[in-house]
């Protein structure tokens, strides 16, 4: 199982507001996002023990990164990752700026499609993130470098598959 090549909901809204999508196309695309969420809920309901263990793993990963780097900074990095064009895990990360969504919701330790932060190094004006995502048998590993712009926002500097 891999990430679906769908535009994220914020991107769908932007396209709809610019007139690039009709109301029907917009609703159809949003329905596909809703269907994915419902399928995951059904799957979790079928195997609640595995879903609970996955949730514990994801909570531990989020807590570890938040403890080391701070929850606010971790959320900022997840948001920047979600804004990268053609980055498949953006399907998970599009709502990272919303503080009411717990941080563990953005991680997938063993449940496919995976999304893990393998390494995270934060310097004064740069952030280096090594992520793994995709299928468990052959995950994609990327090193992503962000730098701060003049408004102190993270922007993509480089992206490289490892």
DSSP file (Angstrom, degrees, kcal/mol; ACC not computed):
  #  RESIDUE AA STRUCTURE BP1 BP2  ACC     N-H-->O    O-->H-N    N-H-->O    O-->H-N    TCO  KAPPA ALPHA  PHI   PSI    X-CA   Y-CA   Z-CA
    1    1 A X              0   0    0      0, 0.0   112,-0.4     0, 0.0     2,-0.3   0.000 360.0 360.0 360.0 137.6    0.0    0.0    0.0
    2    2 A X        -     0   0    0    110,-0.1     2,-0.1   111,-0.1   110,-0.0  -0.808 360.0 -73.2-133.0 173.5    1.3    3.4   -0.9
    3    3 A X        -     0   0    0     -2,-0.3     2,-0.2   111,-0.1    86,-0.1  -0.441  51.1-115.0 -69.4 141.7    0.1    7.0   -0.6
    4    4 A X        -     0   0    0     -2,-0.1     2,-1.5     1,-0.1    87,-0.1  -0.542  19.4-123.9 -75.6 141.5   -2.6    8.1   -3.1
    5    5 A X        +     0   0    0     -2,-0.2     2,-0.3    86,-0.0    -1,-0.1  -0.212  65.5 133.8 -81.9  49.6   -1.5   10.7   -5.7
    6    6 A X        -     0   0    0     -2,-1.5     2,-0.1    82,-0.1     3,-0.1  -0.712  62.6-109.0 -95.8 146.9   -4.3   13.0   -4.7
    7    7 A X        -     0   0    0     -2,-0.3    -1,-0.1     1,-0.1    -3,-0.0  -0.456  44.1-104.0 -65.4 149.5   -3.9   16.7   -4.1
    8    8 A X     >  -     0   0    0     74,-0.1     4,-2.4    -2,-0.1     3,-0.3  -0.325  32.3-103.9 -70.8 159.0   -4.3   17.6   -0.4
    9    9 A X  H  > S+     0   0    0      1,-0.2     4,-2.5     2,-0.2     5,-0.2   0.886 121.6  52.6 -54.1 -42.4   -7.5   19.2    0.8
   10   10 A X  H  > S+     0   0    0      1,-0.2     4,-2.3     2,-0.2    -1,-0.2   0.906 110.4  48.9 -61.2 -37.0   -6.0   22.7    1.1
   11   11 A X  H  > S+     0   0    0     -3,-0.3     4,-2.5     2,-0.2    -2,-0.2   0.891 109.5  52.0 -67.1 -38.4   -4.7   22.4   -2.5
   12   12 A X  H  X S+     0   0    0     -4,-2.4     4,-2.5     2,-0.2    -2,-0.2   0.913 109.3  50.2 -62.5 -42.0   -8.2   21.2   -3.6
   13   13 A X  H  X S+     0   0    0     -4,-2.5     4,-2.8     2,-0.2     5,-0.2   0.928 110.5  49.5 -60.7 -45.1   -9.7   24.3   -2.0
   14   14 A X  H  X S+     0   0    0     -4,-2.3     4,-1.8     1,-0.2     6,-0.2   0.924 112.5  47.4 -60.5 -43.9   -7.2   26.6   -3.7
   15   15 A X  H  <>S+     0   0    0     -4,-2.5     5,-2.4     1,-0.2     6,-0.9   0.896 112.8  49.2 -65.3 -39.2   -8.0   25.0   -7.1
   16   16 A X  H ><5S+     0   0    0     -4,-2.5     3,-1.1     4,-0.2    -2,-0.2   0.927 110.9  49.2 -65.2 -44.1  -11.7   25.3   -6.5
   17   17 A X  H 3<5S+     0   0    0     -4,-2.8    -1,-0.2     1,-0.3    -2,-0.2   0.811 109.5  52.2 -67.1 -29.4  -11.5   28.9   -5.5
   18   18 A X  T 3<5S-     0   0    0     -4,-1.8    -1,-0.3    -5,-0.2    -2,-0.2   0.556 118.1-113.9 -81.1  -7.2   -9.4   29.7   -8.6
   19   19 A X  T < 5S+     0   0    0     -3,-1.1    -3,-0.2    -4,-0.5    -2,-0.1   0.591  84.1 121.0  87.2  11.3  -12.0   28.1  -10.7
   20   20 A X  S   <S+     0   0    0     -5,-2.4     2,-0.4    -6,-0.2    -4,-0.2   0.716  73.0  46.5 -79.2 -20.8   -9.8   25.2  -11.8
   21   21 A X  S    S-     0   0    0     -6,-0.9    -2,-0.2    -9,-0.1     2,-0.1  -0.955  80.3-132.6-122.1 140.4  -12.2   22.6  -10.4
   22   22 A X     >  -     0   0    0     -2,-0.4     4,-2.5     1,-0.1     5,-0.2  -0.390  34.6-104.1 -78.8 168.6  -16.0   22.5  -10.7
   23   23 A X  H  > S+     0   0    0      1,-0.2     4,-2.4     2,-0.2     5,-0.2   0.886 123.1  50.6 -60.8 -39.4  -18.1   21.9   -7.6
   24   24 A X  H  > S+     0   0    0      2,-0.2     4,-2.3     1,-0.2    -1,-0.2   0.900 110.5  48.2 -67.4 -41.6  -18.7   18.3   -8.6
   25   25 A X  H  > S+     0   0    0      2,-0.2     4,-2.4     1,-0.2    -2,-0.2   0.907 112.0  50.4 -64.7 -41.3  -14.9   17.7   -9.2
   26   26 A X  H  X S+     0   0    0     -4,-2.5     4,-2.4     1,-0.2    -2,-0.2   0.938 111.8  46.7 -61.3 -47.7  -14.2   19.2   -5.8
   27   27 A X  H  X S+     0   0    0     -4,-2.4     4,-2.2     1,-0.2    -2,-0.2   0.883 111.6  51.9 -63.8 -38.6  -16.8   17.1   -4.0
   28   28 A X  H  X S+     0   0    0     -4,-2.3     4,-1.5     2,-0.2    -1,-0.2   0.913 111.2  46.8 -64.4 -42.7  -15.5   13.9   -5.8
   29   29 A X  H  X S+     0   0    0     -4,-2.4     4,-1.6     1,-0.2    -2,-0.2   0.910 113.3  48.1 -66.9 -42.0  -11.9   14.6   -4.8
   30   30 A X  H  X S+     0   0    0     -4,-2.4     4,-2.4     1,-0.2    -1,-0.2   0.862 107.7  56.6 -66.6 -33.9  -12.9   15.3   -1.2
   31   31 A X  H  X S+     0   0    0     -4,-2.2     4,-2.5     1,-0.2    -1,-0.2   0.848 103.1  54.9 -65.0 -33.1  -15.0   12.2   -1.1
   32   32 A X  H  X S+     0   0    0     -4,-1.5     4,-1.9     2,-0.2    -1,-0.2   0.900 108.3  48.3 -65.8 -40.0  -11.9   10.2   -2.1
   33   33 A X  H  X S+     0   0    0     -4,-1.6     4,-1.9     2,-0.2    -2,-0.2   0.923 112.3  48.7 -63.4 -44.0  -10.1   11.6    0.9
   34   34 A X  H  X S+     0   0    0     -4,-2.4     4,-2.5     1,-0.2    -2,-0.2   0.895 108.1  54.5 -63.1 -39.9  -13.1   10.8    3.2
   35   35 A X  H  X S+     0   0    0     -4,-2.5     4,-2.6     1,-0.2    -1,-0.2   0.893 106.3  52.1 -62.2 -40.5  -13.2    7.2    1.7
   36   36 A X  H  X S+     0   0    0     -4,-1.9     4,-2.0     2,-0.2    -1,-0.2   0.919 110.7  47.7 -61.8 -43.3   -9.5    6.7    2.7
   37   37 A X  H  X S+     0   0    0     -4,-1.9     4,-2.1     1,-0.2    -2,-0.2   0.915 112.4  48.6 -63.8 -42.6  -10.2    7.8    6.2
   38   38 A X  H  X S+     0   0    0     -4,-2.5     4,-2.5     1,-0.2    -2,-0.2   0.905 109.0  53.5 -65.0 -41.1  -13.2    5.6    6.5
   39   39 A X  H  X S+     0   0    0     -4,-2.6     4,-2.3     1,-0.2    -1,-0.2   0.888 109.1  49.4 -60.6 -39.1  -11.3    2.6    5.1
   40   40 A X  H  X S+     0   0    0     -4,-2.0     4,-2.5     2,-0.2    -1,-0.2   0.891 110.2  50.2 -67.3 -38.9   -8.6    3.2    7.8
   41   41 A X  H  X S+     0   0    0     -4,-2.1     4,-2.0     2,-0.2    -2,-0.2   0.902 111.1  49.1 -65.5 -39.8  -11.2    3.3   10.5
   42   42 A X  H  X S+     0   0    0     -4,-2.5     4,-1.8     2,-0.2    -2,-0.2   0.919 111.6  49.3 -64.1 -43.6  -12.8    0.1    9.3
   43   43 A X  H  X S+     0   0    0     -4,-2.3     4,-1.5     1,-0.2    -2,-0.2   0.906 111.0  49.4 -62.6 -42.1   -9.4   -1.6    9.2
   44   44 A X  H  < S+     0   0    0     -4,-2.5     7,-0.3     1,-0.2    -1,-0.2   0.855 109.5  52.6 -65.0 -34.3   -8.6   -0.4   12.7
   45   45 A X  H >< S+     0   0    0     -4,-2.0     3,-0.5     1,-0.2    -1,-0.2   0.842 106.1  53.9 -69.9 -33.3  -12.0   -1.7   13.9
   46   46 A X  H 3< S+     0   0    0     -4,-1.8     2,-0.3     1,-0.3    -1,-0.2   0.850 124.7  23.6 -69.2 -34.6  -11.2   -5.1   12.4
   47   47 A X  T 3X  +     0   0    0     -4,-1.5     4,-2.0    -5,-0.1    -1,-0.3  -0.652  69.4 166.4-132.9  76.7   -8.0   -5.4   14.3
   48   48 A X  H <> S+     0   0    0     -3,-0.5     4,-2.3    -2,-0.3     5,-0.2   0.808  75.3  56.6 -66.0 -30.0   -8.1   -3.2   17.3
   49   49 A X  H  > S+     0   0    0      2,-0.2     4,-2.4     1,-0.2    -1,-0.2   0.946 109.7  44.4 -67.3 -46.8   -5.1   -4.7   19.0
   50   50 A X  H  > S+     0   0    0      1,-0.2     4,-2.4     2,-0.2    -2,-0.2   0.894 114.0  51.1 -63.1 -39.4   -2.8   -4.0   16.1
   51   51 A X  H  X S+     0   0    0     -4,-2.0     4,-2.2    -7,-0.3    -1,-0.2   0.889 110.5  49.0 -65.0 -38.8   -4.3   -0.5   15.8
   52   52 A X  H  X S+     0   0    0     -4,-2.3     4,-2.2     2,-0.2    -2,-0.2   0.914 111.3  48.5 -67.1 -43.0   -3.7    0.1   19.5
   53   53 A X  H  X S+     0   0    0     -4,-2.4     4,-2.3     2,-0.2    -2,-0.2   0.906 111.6  50.3 -64.0 -41.4   -0.1   -1.0   19.3
   54   54 A X  H  X S+     0   0    0     -4,-2.4     4,-2.6     1,-0.2    55,-0.3   0.907 109.2  51.8 -62.1 -41.5    0.5    1.2   16.2
   55   55 A X  H  X S+     0   0    0     -4,-2.2     4,-2.5     1,-0.2    -2,-0.2   0.900 108.7  50.5 -62.7 -40.1   -1.0    4.1   18.1
   56   56 A X  H  X S+     0   0    0     -4,-2.2     4,-2.2     2,-0.2    -2,-0.2   0.915 110.9  48.9 -63.5 -42.8    1.4    3.5   21.0
   57   57 A X  H  X S+     0   0    0     -4,-2.3     4,-2.4     1,-0.2    -2,-0.2   0.928 112.9  47.5 -60.7 -45.1    4.4    3.4   18.6
   58   58 A X  H  X S+     0   0    0     -4,-2.6     4,-2.5     1,-0.2    -2,-0.2   0.884 110.9  51.0 -66.5 -39.0    3.3    6.6   16.9
   59   59 A X  H  X S+     0   0    0     -4,-2.5     4,-2.6     2,-0.2    -1,-0.2   0.901 110.6  49.8 -63.4 -40.5    2.8    8.3   20.3
   60   60 A X  H  X S+     0   0    0     -4,-2.2     4,-2.5     2,-0.2    -2,-0.2   0.916 111.7  47.9 -65.5 -42.9    6.2    7.3   21.4
   61   61 A X  H  X S+     0   0    0     -4,-2.4     4,-2.3     2,-0.2     5,-0.2   0.934 114.5  45.9 -63.5 -46.1    7.8    8.6   18.2
   62   62 A X  H  X S+     0   0    0     -4,-2.5     4,-2.6     1,-0.2    -2,-0.2   0.915 113.8  48.8 -63.7 -42.9    6.0   11.9   18.4
   63   63 A X  H  X S+     0   0    0     -4,-2.6     4,-2.5    -5,-0.2    -1,-0.2   0.896 110.2  51.9 -64.7 -40.1    6.8   12.3   22.1
   64   64 A X  H  X S+     0   0    0     -4,-2.5     4,-1.9     2,-0.2    -2,-0.2   0.940 114.1  42.0 -62.6 -47.6   10.5   11.5   21.5
   65   65 A X  H  X S+     0   0    0     -4,-2.3     4,-2.5     1,-0.2     5,-0.4   0.896 115.5  50.1 -67.1 -39.7   10.8   14.1   18.8
   66   66 A X  H  X S+     0   0    0     -4,-2.6     4,-2.2    -5,-0.2    -2,-0.2   0.876 110.2  50.6 -66.9 -37.0    8.8   16.7   20.7
   67   67 A X  H  < S+     0   0    0     -4,-2.5    -1,-0.2    -5,-0.2    -2,-0.2   0.899 116.1  41.5 -66.3 -40.5   10.9   16.1   23.8
   68   68 A X  H  < S+     0   0    0     -4,-1.9    -2,-0.2    -5,-0.2    -1,-0.2   0.867 135.6  13.4 -74.7 -37.3   14.1   16.6   21.9
   69   69 A X  H  < S-     0   0    0     -4,-2.5     4,-0.3    -5,-0.2    -3,-0.2   0.523 109.5 -99.5-122.3  -9.3   13.1   19.5   19.7
   70   70 A X     X  -     0   0    0     -4,-2.2     4,-2.3    -5,-0.4     5,-0.2   0.254  25.7-103.9  93.9 139.1    9.8   20.9   21.1
   71   71 A X  H  > S+     0   0    0      1,-0.2     4,-2.5     2,-0.2     5,-0.2   0.878 118.5  53.1 -64.5 -38.9    6.3   20.3   19.9
   72   72 A X  H  > S+     0   0    0      1,-0.2     4,-2.0     2,-0.2    -1,-0.2   0.926 112.0  44.1 -64.1 -44.2    6.0   23.7   18.3
   73   73 A X  H  > S+     0   0    0     -4,-0.3     4,-2.1     2,-0.2    -1,-0.2   0.883 112.7  52.2 -69.6 -37.6    9.1   23.2   16.2
   74   74 A X  H  X S+     0   0    0     -4,-2.3     4,-2.6     2,-0.2    -2,-0.2   0.918 110.0  49.0 -62.4 -43.4    8.2   19.6   15.3
   75   75 A X  H  X S+     0   0    0     -4,-2.5     4,-2.3     1,-0.2    -1,-0.2   0.885 109.2  53.0 -63.7 -38.3    4.8   20.8   14.1
   76   76 A X  H  X S+     0   0    0     -4,-2.0     4,-2.1     2,-0.2    -1,-0.2   0.894 110.6  47.2 -63.3 -40.1    6.5   23.5   12.1
   77   77 A X  H  X S+     0   0    0     -4,-2.1     4,-2.4     2,-0.2    -2,-0.2   0.913 111.4  50.0 -68.7 -43.2    8.8   20.9   10.4
   78   78 A X  H  X S+     0   0    0     -4,-2.6     4,-2.2     1,-0.2    -2,-0.2   0.894 110.6  51.1 -61.4 -39.1    5.8   18.6    9.7
   79   79 A X  H  X S+     0   0    0     -4,-2.3     4,-0.9     2,-0.2    -2,-0.2   0.921 109.7  49.2 -63.2 -44.0    4.0   21.6    8.1
   80   80 A X  H >< S+     0   0    0     -4,-2.1     3,-0.5     1,-0.2     4,-0.3   0.884 110.6  50.9 -64.0 -38.2    7.0   22.4    5.9
   81   81 A X  H >< S+     0   0    0     -4,-2.4     3,-1.4     1,-0.2    -1,-0.2   0.903 106.6  54.9 -63.4 -40.6    7.2   18.8    4.8
   82   82 A X  H 3< S+     0   0    0     -4,-2.2    -1,-0.2    11,-0.3    -2,-0.2   0.692 103.9  55.9 -67.0 -18.4    3.5   18.8    4.0
   83   83 A X  T << S+     0   0    0     -4,-0.9     2,-0.3    -3,-0.5    -1,-0.3   0.476  78.2 113.2 -92.5  -3.4    4.0   21.8    1.7
   84   84 A X  S X  S-     0   0    0     -3,-1.4     3,-1.2    -4,-0.3     6,-0.1  -0.542  74.2-117.2 -71.1 128.0    6.7   20.1   -0.5
   85   85 A X  T 3  S+     0   0    0     -2,-0.3     3,-0.1     1,-0.2    -1,-0.1  -0.397  94.2   9.2 -65.1 141.4    5.4   19.6   -4.0
   86   86 A X  T 3  S+     0   0    0      1,-0.2     2,-0.7    -2,-0.1    -1,-0.2   0.795  87.2 140.6  59.4  32.5    5.2   15.9   -5.0
   87   87 A X    X   -     0   0    0     -3,-1.2     3,-2.3     1,-0.2     4,-0.2  -0.906  43.9-152.4-103.7 106.7    5.9   14.7   -1.5
   88   88 A X  T >  S+     0   0    0     -2,-0.7     3,-1.7     1,-0.3     4,-0.2   0.824  88.8  61.3 -53.3 -40.8    3.6   11.6   -1.0
   89   89 A X  T >> S+     0   0    0      1,-0.3     3,-2.1     2,-0.2     4,-1.7   0.546  75.9  93.1 -67.2  -1.5    3.3   11.9    2.8
   90   90 A X  H <> S+     0   0    0     -3,-2.3     4,-1.3     1,-0.3    -1,-0.3   0.775  72.3  71.7 -57.7 -22.9    1.7   15.3    2.3
   91   91 A X  H <4 S+     0   0    0     -3,-1.7    -1,-0.3     1,-0.2    -2,-0.2   0.801 107.5  33.9 -61.6 -28.3   -1.5   13.3    2.4
   92   92 A X  H <4 S+     0   0    0     -3,-2.1     3,-0.4    -4,-0.2    -2,-0.2   0.776 121.2  47.5 -90.8 -31.8   -0.8   12.8    6.2
   93   93 A X  H >< S+     0   0    0     -4,-1.7     3,-2.1     1,-0.2   -11,-0.3   0.438  75.2 100.4 -97.6  -1.6    0.8   16.2    6.9
   94   94 A X  T 3< S+     0   0    0     -4,-1.3     3,-0.3     1,-0.3    -1,-0.2   0.776  90.3  42.2 -61.2 -26.7   -1.5   18.7    5.3
   95   95 A X  T >  S+     0   0    0     -3,-0.4     3,-1.4     1,-0.2    -1,-0.3   0.117  77.0 116.3-107.5  23.6   -3.2   19.6    8.6
   96   96 A X  T <   +     0   0    0     -3,-2.1    -1,-0.2     1,-0.3   -17,-0.2   0.801  68.4  63.1 -59.9 -30.9    0.0   19.6   10.7
   97   97 A X  T 3  S+     0   0    0     -3,-0.3     2,-0.8    -4,-0.2    -1,-0.3   0.695  80.4  95.5 -70.4 -12.8   -0.4   23.4   11.5
   98   98 A X    X   -     0   0    0     -3,-1.4     3,-1.7     1,-0.2    -3,-0.0  -0.668  62.8-160.9 -81.4 110.3   -3.7   22.6   13.3
   99   99 A X  T 3  S+     0   0    0     -2,-0.8    -1,-0.2     1,-0.3     4,-0.1   0.669  84.2  69.2 -67.8 -16.8   -2.8   22.3   17.0
  100  100 A X  T 3  S+     0   0    0      2,-0.1     2,-0.6    -3,-0.0    -1,-0.3   0.657  83.9  82.1 -76.8 -12.7   -6.0   20.5   17.9
  101  101 A X  S <  S-     0   0    0     -3,-1.7     5,-0.1    -6,-0.2    -1,-0.0  -0.827  91.1-120.5 -90.5 120.5   -4.7   17.5   15.9
  102  102 A X    >   -     0   0    0     -2,-0.6     3,-1.5     1,-0.1     4,-0.2  -0.246  15.2-122.2 -61.9 147.9   -2.3   15.5   18.1
  103  103 A X  G >  S+     0   0    0      1,-0.3     3,-1.8     2,-0.2     4,-0.2   0.822 106.9  66.2 -60.7 -33.4    1.3   15.1   16.8
  104  104 A X  G >  S+     0   0    0      1,-0.3     3,-1.2     2,-0.2    -1,-0.3   0.723  85.8  72.9 -65.3 -17.8    1.1   11.3   16.9
  105  105 A X  G <  S+     0   0    0     -3,-1.5    -1,-0.3     1,-0.2    -2,-0.2   0.682  91.3  58.0 -67.9 -16.7   -1.5   11.4   14.1
  106  106 A X  G <  S+     0   0    0     -3,-1.8     2,-0.3    -4,-0.2    -1,-0.2   0.499  94.7  78.6 -93.4  -4.1    1.2   12.4   11.6
  107  107 A X    <   -     0   0    0     -3,-1.2     2,-0.3    -4,-0.2     9,-0.2  -0.787  51.0-173.2-107.6 149.5    3.4    9.3   12.2
  108  108 A X  B     +A  115   0A   0      7,-2.6     7,-2.1    -2,-0.3     5,-0.1  -0.839   7.4 175.0-139.8  99.5    3.0    5.8   10.9
  109  109 A X  S    S-     0   0    0     -2,-0.3    -1,-0.1   -55,-0.3     5,-0.1   0.934  80.4 -11.1 -75.1 -47.8    5.6    3.5   12.4
  110  110 A X  S    S+     0   0    0      3,-0.1     2,-0.3   -56,-0.1     4,-0.1   0.587 107.9  97.5-126.7 -24.0    4.5    0.1   11.0
  111  111 A X  S    S-     0   0    0      2,-0.1     2,-0.2     4,-0.1     4,-0.1  -0.564  83.7 -84.8 -75.5 127.6    1.1    0.6    9.4
  112  112 A X  S    S+     0   0    0     -2,-0.3  -110,-0.1     1,-0.1    23,-0.1  -0.522 113.2  46.4 -79.6 146.5    1.4    1.1    5.6
  113  113 A X  S    S-     0   0    0     21,-0.5    22,-0.2  -112,-0.4    -2,-0.1   0.495  93.5-148.5 -74.4 137.2    1.9    3.6    4.1
  114  114 A X  E     + B   0 134A   0     20,-3.2    20,-1.6    -4,-0.1     2,-0.2  -0.285  21.9 179.9 -71.5 153.0    4.7    4.3    6.5
  115  115 A X  E     +AB 108 133A   0     -7,-2.1    -7,-2.6    18,-0.2     2,-0.4  -0.780  15.4 159.4-151.9 113.9    5.9    7.8    7.5
  116  116 A X  E     - B   0 132A   0     16,-2.8    16,-2.4    -2,-0.2     2,-0.8  -0.980  38.2-136.3-133.8 144.5    8.8    8.0   10.0
  117  117 A X  E     + B   0 131A   0     -2,-0.4    14,-0.2    14,-0.2     3,-0.1  -0.909  24.6 179.1 -95.7 113.1   11.3   10.7   10.9
  118  118 A X  E     +     0   0A   0     12,-2.7     2,-0.3    -2,-0.8    13,-0.2   0.916  67.0   6.5 -82.3 -46.8   14.6    8.8   11.1
  119  119 A X  E     - B   0 130A   0     11,-1.5    11,-2.7     2,-0.0     2,-0.4  -0.992  59.9-173.7-138.6 145.6   16.8   11.7   11.9
  120  120 A X  E     + B   0 129A   0     -2,-0.3     2,-0.5     9,-0.2     9,-0.2  -0.952   5.1 177.9-142.3 119.1   16.2   15.4   12.7
  121  121 A X  E     - B   0 128A   0      7,-2.9     7,-3.0    -2,-0.4     2,-0.5  -0.985   7.6-167.1-126.4 124.4   18.9   17.9   13.2
  122  122 A X  E     + B   0 127A   0     -2,-0.5     5,-0.2     5,-0.2     2,-0.2  -0.947  10.1 172.8-116.4 121.6   18.0   21.6   13.9
  123  123 A X        -     0   0    0      3,-3.0    -2,-0.0    -2,-0.5     0, 0.0  -0.533  52.1 -78.8-110.9-176.4   20.6   24.3   13.6
  124  124 A X  S    S+     0   0    0      1,-0.2     3,-0.0    -2,-0.2    -1,-0.0   0.924 122.9   2.4 -53.2 -55.4   20.2   28.1   13.8
  125  125 A X  S    S+     0   0    0     22,-0.0    23,-2.1    23,-0.0     2,-0.3   0.335 124.4  66.0-117.7   7.2   18.9   28.7   10.3
  126  126 A X  E     - C   0 147A   0     21,-0.2    -3,-3.0    28,-0.1     2,-0.4  -0.947  52.5-163.4-134.2 150.9   18.7   25.2    8.9
  127  127 A X  E     -BC 122 146A   0     19,-2.4    19,-3.1    -2,-0.3     2,-0.5  -0.998   6.0-164.7-132.3 128.9   16.8   22.0    9.5
  128  128 A X  E     -BC 121 145A   0     -7,-3.0    -7,-2.9    -2,-0.4     2,-0.4  -0.969  12.0-178.2-116.0 123.2   17.9   18.6    8.2
  129  129 A X  E     -BC 120 144A   0     15,-2.9    15,-3.4    -2,-0.5     2,-0.6  -0.977  16.0-162.3-125.3 130.7   15.3   15.8    8.2
  130  130 A X  E     -BC 119 143A   0    -11,-2.7   -12,-2.7    -2,-0.4   -11,-1.5  -0.968  23.4-179.3-109.6 120.0   15.8   12.2    7.1
  131  131 A X  E     -BC 117 142A   0     11,-2.5    11,-2.4    -2,-0.6     2,-0.4  -0.855  20.0-155.8-120.6 153.7   12.4   10.6    6.5
  132  132 A X  E     +BC 116 141A   0    -16,-2.4   -16,-2.8    -2,-0.3     2,-0.3  -0.985  25.5 157.8-122.9 139.1   11.2    7.1    5.4
  133  133 A X  E     +BC 115 140A   0      7,-2.1     7,-3.2    -2,-0.4     2,-0.4  -0.983  29.2  43.5-154.0 163.7    7.8    6.6    3.8
  134  134 A X  E    S+B  114   0A   0    -20,-1.6   -20,-3.2    -2,-0.3   -21,-0.5  -0.811  92.9   8.1 107.6-142.7    5.9    4.2    1.6
  135  135 A X        -     0   0    0      3,-0.5     3,-0.2    -2,-0.4    -2,-0.1  -0.494  60.2-131.3 -82.6 147.5    5.8    0.4    1.7
  136  136 A X  S >  S+     0   0    0      1,-0.2     3,-0.5    -2,-0.2    -1,-0.1   0.850 105.1  57.3 -66.5 -34.6    7.3   -1.5    4.6
  137  137 A X  T 3  S+     0   0    0      1,-0.3    -1,-0.2    -3,-0.0     2,-0.1   0.875 129.6   8.1 -65.9 -37.7    9.2   -3.9    2.3
  138  138 A X  T 3  S-     0   0    0     -3,-0.2    -3,-0.5     2,-0.0    -1,-0.3  -0.567  81.1-171.0-145.2  76.3   11.0   -1.1    0.5
  139  139 A X    <   -     0   0    0     -3,-0.5     2,-0.4    -5,-0.2    -5,-0.2  -0.356  24.9-119.8 -70.6 150.1   10.5    2.3    2.1
  140  140 A X  E     -C  133   0A   0     -7,-3.2    -7,-2.1    -2,-0.0     2,-0.5  -0.745  26.2-157.8 -86.1 133.6   11.8    5.4    0.3
  141  141 A X  E     +C  132   0A   0     -2,-0.4    21,-2.9    -9,-0.2     2,-0.4  -0.964  13.9 178.4-116.8 128.8   14.3    7.3    2.4
  142  142 A X  E     -CD 131 161A   0    -11,-2.4   -11,-2.5    -2,-0.5     2,-0.6  -0.967  24.1-146.0-130.0 145.4   14.9   11.0    1.7
  143  143 A X  E     -CD 130 160A   0     17,-3.3    17,-2.3    -2,-0.4     2,-0.5  -0.959  23.8-170.8-106.3 123.0   17.1   13.7    3.2
  144  144 A X  E     -CD 129 159A   0    -15,-3.4   -15,-2.9    -2,-0.6     2,-0.5  -0.955   7.2-160.6-120.8 130.5   15.4   17.0    3.1
  145  145 A X  E     -CD 128 158A   0     13,-2.8    12,-3.3    -2,-0.5    13,-1.8  -0.947   8.3-173.6-114.5 125.8   17.1   20.3    4.0
  146  146 A X  E     -CD 127 156A   0    -19,-3.1   -19,-2.4    -2,-0.5     2,-0.3  -0.855   2.3-168.2-111.6 150.3   15.2   23.4    5.0
  147  147 A X  E     -CD 126 155A   0      8,-2.5     8,-2.6    -2,-0.3     2,-0.4  -0.944  27.9-107.1-131.2 159.3   16.5   26.9    5.5
  148  148 A X  E     - D   0 154A   0    -23,-2.1     6,-0.2    -2,-0.3     2,-0.0  -0.687  29.5-144.8 -88.0 135.9   14.8   29.9    7.1
  149  149 A X    >   -     0   0    0      4,-2.5     3,-2.0    -2,-0.4    -1,-0.1  -0.161  42.7 -80.9 -84.3-172.9   13.7   32.7    4.8
  150  150 A X  T 3  S+     0   0    0      1,-0.3    -1,-0.1     2,-0.1    -2,-0.0   0.681 133.6  52.8 -67.9 -15.2   13.8   36.4    5.8
  151  151 A X  T 3  S-     0   0    0      2,-0.1    -1,-0.3     0, 0.0     3,-0.1   0.243 119.4-110.8 -99.4  11.1   10.5   35.9    7.6
  152  152 A X  S <  S+     0   0    0     -3,-2.0     2,-0.3     1,-0.3    -2,-0.1   0.704  73.0 139.1  66.7  23.4   11.9   33.0    9.6
  153  153 A X        -     0   0    0      1,-0.0    -4,-2.5   -73,-0.0     2,-0.3  -0.727  58.9-109.2 -93.3 148.4    9.7   30.5    7.7
  154  154 A X  E     +D  148   0A   0     -2,-0.3     2,-0.4    -6,-0.2    -6,-0.2  -0.610  40.2 179.4 -77.1 131.8   11.1   27.1    6.7
  155  155 A X  E     -D  147   0A   0     -8,-2.6    -8,-2.5    -2,-0.3     2,-0.2  -0.981  35.9 -95.9-132.6 149.3   11.5   26.7    2.9
  156  156 A X  E     +D  146   0A   0     -2,-0.4   -10,-0.2   -10,-0.2     3,-0.1  -0.400  39.8 169.3 -65.7 126.8   12.9   23.8    1.0
  157  157 A X  E     -     0   0A   0    -12,-3.3     2,-0.3     1,-0.4   -11,-0.2   0.786  66.2 -10.9-102.1 -47.1   16.6   24.1    0.2
  158  158 A X  E     -D  145   0A   0    -13,-1.8   -13,-2.8     2,-0.0    -1,-0.4  -0.993  50.3-163.0-154.0 158.1   17.3   20.5   -1.1
  159  159 A X  E     +D  144   0A   0     -2,-0.3     2,-0.4   -15,-0.2   -15,-0.2  -0.980  16.7 173.8-145.6 127.1   15.7   17.1   -1.3
  160  160 A X  E     -D  143   0A   0    -17,-2.3   -17,-3.3    -2,-0.4     2,-0.3  -0.996  28.5-129.7-143.3 132.6   17.7   14.0   -2.0
  161  161 A X  E      D  142   0A   0     -2,-0.4   -19,-0.3   -19,-0.2    -2,-0.0  -0.628 360.0 360.0 -78.2 138.5   16.8   10.3   -2.1
  162  162 A X              0   0    0    -21,-2.9   -20,-0.2    -2,-0.3    -1,-0.1   0.401 360.0 360.0-102.3 360.0   19.2    8.2   -0.1
